[in-house]
């Protein structure tokens, strides 16, 4: 069960950074596009500037939603006080994307 979900909305510009007010473990990444995209979209999730993914999260061509978009490194954690960011590596022709990172607190 998620205790926090970070939401990024991308329309070709920058996206906000989020402050981790507690210790978290990431669970799932979702990518959504209102319209099917022309090529694969690639997204990276970073904690203090370092990727927490084994490879970029992906939304395939002609898709609008990917529920399990990425795989995390072996023991990912997001420490209290960290900054969590999302980077669009390859938009795949999308003009707007929603990205969600679902996390669980370590102390629950």
SVG drawing of the C-alpha trace seen along z (x, -y; Angstrom):
<svg xmlns="http://www.w3.org/2000/svg" viewBox="-6 -25 30 31">
<polyline fill="none" stroke="black" stroke-width="0.4" points="0.0,0.0 1.4,-3.3 1.9,-6.0 3.0,-8.7 2.6,-9.2 4.6,-11.8 3.1,-13.2 4.9,-15.0 3.2,-16.5 5.3,-17.3 4.4,-19.6 7.8,-20.2 9.3,-22.2 10.9,-21.6 9.3,-19.7 9.3,-20.2 11.7,-18.5 10.1,-16.9 11.6,-16.8 11.4,-13.5 10.1,-14.3 10.5,-10.7 12.5,-7.6 10.8,-5.8 11.1,-2.7 9.8,-3.1 7.2,-0.6 5.9,-1.4 6.2,-3.9 3.4,-4.8 3.5,-6.8 0.4,-8.1 -0.1,-10.0 -3.5,-11.3 -2.9,-10.3 -0.9,-7.3 2.7,-8.4 4.7,-7.8 7.8,-6.2 9.0,-4.8 9.1,-7.4 11.9,-7.1 11.8,-8.5 14.4,-8.5 13.7,-9.0 16.6,-10.4 17.3,-10.8 19.8,-13.6 20.8,-13.5 21.4,-9.7 19.1,-7.3 17.2,-4.7 16.3,-2.7 18.2,0.3 17.1,-1.2 14.8,-4.0 11.1,-3.7 9.3,-3.2 6.0,-3.9 5.9,-2.0 4.9,-3.4 1.1,-3.6 0.5,-3.2 -1.2,-5.6 -0.6,-3.9 2.1,-1.7 1.4,-0.6 4.8,1.0 7.0,-1.2 10.4,-0.7 12.6,1.5 14.4,0.2 18.0,0.9 18.6,3.8 18.1,1.9 16.6,-1.4 15.7,-3.8 14.9,-7.4 16.4,-8.9 14.7,-11.7 16.0,-15.0 16.6,-13.8 15.4,-15.6 13.4,-13.4 13.3,-14.4 12.0,-13.1 13.7,-13.6 12.3,-13.0 15.1,-11.3 13.1,-10.7 9.6,-12.0 8.8,-9.7 6.7,-12.4 4.5,-13.0 3.4,-16.6 2.2,-15.9 3.0,-13.1 2.0,-12.3 4.5,-10.3 3.7,-8.8 6.1,-7.3 4.4,-5.3 6.4,-4.9 6.0,-3.3 7.6,-4.7 10.3,-2.6 9.0,-3.2 5.4,-2.0"/>
</svg>
